[in-house]
Amino acid sequence: MRLAPIVAVTVLIAAAGSGYAYWLREEATRVPIGLARANGRIEVERVDIATKYAGRLSEVGVNEGSDVEKDAVLARIDTTEILAQLAAAKAGVHRSHQGVANAEANVAVREAELKLADVELKRAAELTRTNTATQAELDRRTAQRDISKAALDSAKVAVEDAKTAVEAAEAQVTQIQAMIADMTLKAPVSGRVEYRLAQTGEVVAAGGRVLTLLDLSDAHMTIFLPTSQVGRVELGSEARIVLDGAPGYVVPATVSFVAADAQFTPKYVETVDEREKLMYRIKLHIDPQILQKHSGYVKAGMTGYAYVKVQAGAAWPADLTPRLPDVR
């Protein structure tokens, strides 16, 4: 007969425990007035390090997870063949300069010939005036002067052509040097190597990706809010991010983007009301100075919750005060 009271007490204790657990869950999920909450994931801008020209990789100097500075050399493509092309192009420049010198020397010769033809024409004209020379001789000297003048004009055109050839040859050298420079792959931004997609010795096609770089100065969390809330979100509004993997820290952020068009709820977004199918995408941007100071903690794909102000006068609760890891 004493068993019934014991069972009743046990049931009451279990119910109380369940009720307390439910209360804890409700407290954990309760959103303060004036704030909206949504889950999302940290996204970091990716930069593909790709080759502009086809070739064999002579060096890939970084590994996955390596931190690199802007303009650091990441990989090199073998330039043996193109260096030979550069030497040939430089020889072409030298040859074209010689062509200019020859053309200018030819102009000097043609100028001397024209000067002589002018002197002979004047002499023939004087002799014809005194009936010492015939009209035919004067005509011959006139024609010779005209021929010499035409030859000089042609020689001057040849000089311009030779100079144009020099410019073309020098442009080819510049182009090849630019190609050689492009065969040294450098980091366009400071960041972290995410993936190493090719190895030393591999032949890559033009446009082939060699590495993927994460720009640690440009990280944000993408969240989705329903129409009832997004209308009260202002660009530049304050936000807070709490990551699942680091619940003890609160990262301050700012609303940097609100989509103009709604879309259906993505699969990874949990909504309190399943009837709210249309959501608006919002980006919460993290201050680059914070990212730079805590770059070792920045990781793409980390999930968590974001809190956004939907009322200008709303106050942040104490548990959402910004808290960041200590950096030594």
C-alpha positions in Angstrom: 0.0 0.0 0.0 3.0 2.3 0.5 4.0 1.9 -3.1 1.4 4.3 -4.5 2.7 7.4 -2.6 6.2 6.7 -3.7 5.1 6.4 -7.3 3.2 9.7 -7.0 6.2 11.5 -5.5 8.4 10.1 -8.3 5.9 11.3 -10.9 5.8 14.7 -9.3 9.6 15.0 -9.3 9.8 14.0 -12.9 7.1 16.4 -13.9 8.9 19.2 -12.0 12.2 18.3 -13.7 10.5 18.4 -17.1 8.8 21.7 -16.3 12.1 23.2 -15.2 13.9 21.9 -18.3 11.1 23.4 -20.4 11.4 26.7 -18.5 15.2 26.8 -19.2 14.6 26.1 -22.9 12.0 28.9 -23.0 14.3 31.3 -21.3 17.1 30.4 -23.7 15.0 31.0 -26.7 13.2 34.1 -25.5 14.1 37.2 -27.5 14.3 40.5 -25.7 11.8 43.2 -26.8 13.0 45.3 -29.7 15.3 42.6 -31.0 15.0 39.9 -33.7 16.9 36.7 -33.7 17.8 34.3 -36.5 20.4 31.6 -37.1 23.0 31.8 -39.8 26.6 31.0 -40.6 29.8 33.0 -40.9 30.8 33.6 -44.5 34.3 34.8 -45.5 34.9 36.2 -49.0 36.9 33.8 -51.1 39.5 34.8 -53.7 40.4 32.3 -56.3 44.1 32.3 -57.2 44.1 31.2 -60.9 46.6 31.2 -63.7 46.2 33.6 -66.6 48.3 31.4 -68.9 48.7 27.7 -69.3 52.0 26.2 -68.0 53.7 23.9 -65.5 53.8 24.9 -61.9 57.4 25.2 -60.8 56.5 26.1 -57.2 53.6 26.2 -54.9 55.0 27.8 -51.8 52.0 27.7 -49.3 49.9 25.1 -47.7 46.3 25.0 -46.6 45.8 27.0 -43.5 48.8 29.3 -44.1 48.3 33.0 -43.4 49.7 35.2 -46.1 50.2 38.9 -46.5 49.1 41.0 -49.5 51.5 40.7 -52.5 53.2 37.6 -51.0 54.3 35.1 -53.7 52.0 32.0 -53.6 53.1 30.0 -56.7 55.1 30.3 -59.8 54.7 28.9 -63.3 57.8 27.7 -65.2 59.0 30.5 -67.5 61.8 28.7 -69.4 60.1 28.8 -72.8 58.7 32.3 -72.4 62.2 33.6 -71.4 63.5 32.3 -74.7 60.7 34.3 -76.4 61.7 37.4 -74.4 65.3 37.0 -75.6 64.1 36.7 -79.2 61.9 39.8 -78.8 64.8 41.8 -77.4 66.9 40.8 -80.3 64.1 42.0 -82.6 64.2 45.4 -80.8 67.9 45.6 -81.5 67.4 44.7 -85.1 64.7 47.3 -85.5 66.9 50.0 -84.0 69.5 49.1 -86.6 66.8 49.4 -89.3 66.1 53.0 -88.1 69.8 53.8 -88.3 70.0 52.4 -91.8 66.9 54.3 -92.9 68.3 57.6 -91.4 71.6 57.0 -93.2 69.7 56.5 -96.4 67.9 59.8 -95.9 71.3 61.5 -95.6 72.4 60.0 -98.9 69.2 61.1 -100.6 69.5 64.6 -99.2 73.1 64.8 -100.6 71.8 63.5 -104.0 69.0 66.1 -104.0 71.4 68.8 -103.2 73.7 67.8 -106.1 70.7 67.6 -108.4 69.7 71.1 -107.4 73.2 72.4 -108.2 73.3 70.7 -111.5 69.8 71.9 -112.4 70.8 75.5 -111.6 74.0 75.2 -113.7 72.0 73.7 -116.7 69.5 76.5 -116.4 72.3 79.1 -116.6 73.9 77.4 -119.6 70.6 77.2 -121.3 70.0 80.9 -120.8 73.4 81.6 -122.5 72.7 79.1 -125.2 75.6 76.9 -124.1 73.4 74.0 -123.2 70.3 72.6 -124.9 66.8 72.6 -123.6 66.9 68.8 -123.5 69.8 68.9 -121.0 67.8 71.3 -118.8 64.8 68.9 -119.0 67.0 66.0 -118.0 68.5 67.8 -115.0 65.0 68.9 -113.9 63.8 65.3 -114.1 66.8 64.2 -112.1 66.1 66.7 -109.4 62.5 65.5 -109.2 63.6 61.9 -108.9 66.1 62.8 -106.1 63.4 64.7 -104.3 61.0 61.7 -104.5 63.7 59.3 -103.3 64.3 61.6 -100.3 60.6 61.6 -99.5 60.6 57.8 -99.8 63.6 57.5 -97.5 61.9 59.7 -94.9 58.8 57.4 -95.0 61.1 54.5 -94.5 62.5 56.1 -91.3 59.0 56.4 -89.9 58.3 52.8 -90.8 61.5 51.7 -89.1 60.6 53.7 -86.0 57.1 52.0 -86.0 58.9 48.7 -86.2 60.9 49.6 -83.1 57.7 50.5 -81.2 56.1 47.2 -82.2 59.2 45.2 -81.1 59.4 47.1 -77.8 55.6 46.5 -77.3 56.2 42.8 -77.8 59.0 42.8 -75.2 56.6 44.6 -72.7 53.9 42.1 -73.4 56.2 39.1 -72.8 57.5 40.7 -69.6 53.9 41.2 -68.4 53.2 37.6 -69.2 56.2 36.6 -67.1 55.0 38.8 -64.2 51.6 37.1 -64.4 53.3 33.7 -64.1 54.2 34.7 -60.5 51.0 34.3 -58.6 50.7 36.8 -55.7 48.1 37.3 -53.0 45.8 40.1 -53.9 44.8 40.5 -50.3 46.0 39.4 -46.9 44.3 36.2 -45.8 44.4 32.5 -45.2 44.9 29.7 -47.7 41.7 27.6 -47.7 42.4 25.0 -50.4 45.5 24.0 -52.3 44.1 22.8 -55.6 47.3 22.0 -57.6 50.7 20.7 -56.8 54.2 21.5 -57.9 54.9 20.0 -61.3 51.3 19.9 -62.5 50.4 21.4 -65.8 47.5 23.9 -65.4 45.3 25.3 -68.2 44.7 29.0 -68.7 42.3 30.1 -66.0 43.0 27.0 -63.9 42.7 27.5 -60.1 45.7 26.8 -58.0 44.6 28.1 -54.6 41.6 29.5 -52.8 42.3 32.3 -50.4 40.0 33.6 -47.6 39.9 37.3 -47.2 39.9 37.5 -43.4 39.1 41.2 -43.4 35.7 40.6 -45.0 33.6 38.3 -42.9 29.9 38.5 -42.3 27.0 36.4 -41.2 24.0 35.9 -43.5 20.6 35.6 -41.8 17.0 35.6 -43.0 14.1 37.5 -41.4 10.4 37.4 -42.2 8.5 40.4 -43.6 7.0 41.2 -40.2 10.5 42.0 -38.9 12.6 43.0 -41.9 10.6 46.2 -42.4 11.9 47.5 -39.1 15.6 46.7 -39.8 17.6 49.7 -40.8 20.9 49.7 -42.7 23.6 50.3 -40.2 21.6 48.9 -37.3 23.5 47.2 -34.5 23.7 43.5 -34.3 25.3 40.8 -32.1 26.5 37.4 -33.1 26.9 34.4 -30.8 28.5 31.4 -32.4 27.6 27.8 -31.5 31.3 26.9 -31.2 32.1 29.8 -28.8 28.9 30.6 -26.8 30.9 32.6 -24.3 31.7 35.3 -26.8 29.5 38.0 -28.3 30.7 39.6 -31.5 29.4 43.1 -32.4 28.3 43.5 -36.0 26.4 45.9 -38.3 23.6 45.4 -40.8 25.3 46.1 -44.1 22.8 44.7 -46.6 19.0 44.0 -46.8 17.7 42.2 -49.8 15.2 44.0 -51.9 13.3 40.8 -52.9 12.0 38.0 -50.7 12.7 34.4 -51.2 11.6 31.1 -49.9 13.0 30.0 -46.6 16.4 28.2 -47.0 16.5 24.7 -45.6 19.1 25.5 -42.9 17.0 28.4 -41.5 14.8 27.5 -38.6 11.6 29.7 -38.2 9.3 29.8 -35.2 6.3 30.0 -37.5 6.5 27.6 -40.4 3.8 29.6 -42.2 6.3 32.4 -42.8 7.8 31.0 -45.9 9.1 34.2 -47.6 12.2 35.6 -46.0 14.6 38.5 -46.7 18.3 37.9 -46.7 20.3 40.2 -44.4 24.1 40.5 -44.1 25.7 41.4 -40.8 29.2 42.8 -41.4 31.9 42.4 -38.7 34.3 45.3 -38.2 37.6 44.7 -40.2 39.6 45.9 -37.2 38.0 43.2 -35.0 38.7 40.6 -37.7 42.3 41.7 -38.0 42.9 41.6 -34.3 41.2 38.2 -33.9 42.1 36.7 -37.3 43.2 33.4 -35.7 39.5 32.8 -34.6 37.9 33.7 -38.0 36.6 30.5 -39.6 34.2 30.2 -42.5 31.1 28.1 -42.0 30.7 28.5 -38.2 27.0 28.5 -37.2 25.3 30.6 -34.6 22.6 33.1 -33.8 22.4 36.7 -34.6 20.4 39.4 -32.8 19.4 42.5 -34.7 17.7 45.7 -33.4 14.3 46.2 -34.9 13.5 49.1 -32.6 15.9 52.1 -32.5 15.5 52.6 -28.7 15.9 48.9 -27.8 18.5 48.2 -25.1 20.9 45.3 -25.3 20.6 42.9 -22.4 23.7 42.2 -20.3 24.2 38.8 -21.8 24.6 40.3 -25.3 27.3 42.8 -24.3 30.2 42.4 -26.7 32.8 40.0 -25.3 35.8 38.9 -27.4 38.7 36.6 -26.8 41.8 38.0 -25.2 44.6 38.4 -27.7 48.2 38.4 -26.5 
